[in-house]
């Protein structure tokens, strides 16, 4: 549902704000762009992100999900989490 999508996106927005030097408004402006290319997080922080998402939503990502290019954007990650919850 859209409500769930918004909740996930809010959670991710907060997470990225707390774990990077970027402001939440800056992060919200780049949800469709790679957070690696934008320099928002590095690979070490990415491991923490995955761990925090799996804990928060009680899901386990599969290896093929990591290979999905949309995994590197907040928008894509939101959709992947949403699908994992169904």
C-alpha positions in Angstrom: 0.0 0.0 0.0 1.0 3.6 -0.5 0.9 4.2 3.3 3.5 1.5 3.8 5.6 2.9 1.0 5.6 6.3 2.7 6.5 4.8 6.1 9.4 2.9 4.6 10.6 6.0 2.7 10.4 8.1 5.9 12.3 5.5 7.8 15.0 5.4 5.2 15.1 9.2 5.0 15.7 9.4 8.7 18.3 6.6 8.6 20.3 8.3 5.8 20.1 11.6 7.7 21.4 10.1 10.9 24.1 8.1 9.2 25.5 10.6 6.7 26.5 14.3 6.6 23.5 15.1 4.4 20.3 16.9 5.5 17.0 15.1 5.1 15.9 17.6 2.5 19.0 16.9 0.4 18.4 13.2 0.7 14.7 13.5 -0.3 15.9 15.3 -3.5 18.0 12.4 -4.6 15.8 9.4 -3.8 16.0 8.2 -7.5 19.8 8.6 -7.7 22.5 6.2 -6.4 23.4 7.0 -2.8 26.9 5.6 -3.6 27.5 7.9 -6.5 26.1 10.9 -4.5 28.6 10.0 -1.7 25.9 9.8 0.9 27.2 6.5 2.3 30.1 4.2 1.7 30.3 0.5 1.5 30.9 0.1 5.3 27.8 2.2 6.1 25.9 0.2 3.5 26.5 -3.0 5.5 25.0 -1.2 8.5 22.1 0.0 6.4 21.3 -3.6 5.3 21.6 -4.9 8.9 19.3 -2.1 10.2 16.7 -2.7 7.5 16.7 -6.4 8.1 16.3 -5.8 11.9 13.6 -3.1 11.5 11.5 -4.9 9.0 12.4 -8.5 10.1 13.3 -9.5 6.5 16.3 -11.2 5.0 17.6 -9.9 1.7 18.6 -12.5 -1.0 21.8 -12.1 -2.9 20.0 -11.5 -6.2 18.3 -8.5 -4.6 21.7 -6.9 -4.0 22.4 -7.2 -7.7 19.3 -5.3 -8.6 20.5 -1.8 -9.7 17.5 -0.2 -8.0 18.9 -1.4 -4.7 21.4 1.6 -4.9 18.6 4.2 -4.7 16.3 5.1 -1.9 13.3 4.8 -4.2 14.4 1.3 -5.4 15.2 0.2 -1.9 11.8 1.2 -0.7 10.1 -0.9 -3.4 12.4 -3.9 -2.6 11.5 -3.7 1.1 7.9 -3.3 0.3 7.9 -6.4 -1.9 9.8 -8.3 0.8 7.0 -7.5 3.3 4.3 -9.0 1.2 
